[in-house]
Amino acid sequence: MHVAVTDNPTAAWTAQQLREAFPWDEAPRYLVHDRDSAFHAWTTTAAALSIEEVLTAPRSPWQNAYAERLIGSIRRECLDHVIIANERGLRHIMNAYVAYYLTSRTHLALPKDAPVSRSVATPADGRIVAIPHLGGLHHRYERRAA
């Protein structure tokens, strides 16, 4: 997952983010996005990466359910509970949330596992300890030997 922050997302900036998100020939087959002018430079970049662009209908955010779900999760689980002072602080919080999201947050679509899978611990592995994430906003629980 690639996260970047800017006050002014220009077309050139968004094209650069697309290149940085898929640097090792691991690009997806399709790229769904809205009709914002910031995405105009993606056409040549997406074609160079063999990505087919799919545009959503005008004024229809529900057509990109995955992005809307992720944005909603970020807001509900993170940004609604912290005060962001500047861009550097937002980058720090977003990087911490992405790490939490990929390694600790459970997902129903992944049988209550995280995208980066973890092994199931047994009681013989030790007592349960809480590991705080995002300054204690969320916790991960795992067994550790005493």
Beta strands, then each sheet from edge to edge (+ up, - down):
strand 1: 30-33
strand 2: 52-55
strand 3: 127-133
strand 4: 138-144
sheet 1: 1+ 2+
sheet 2: 3+ 4-
end
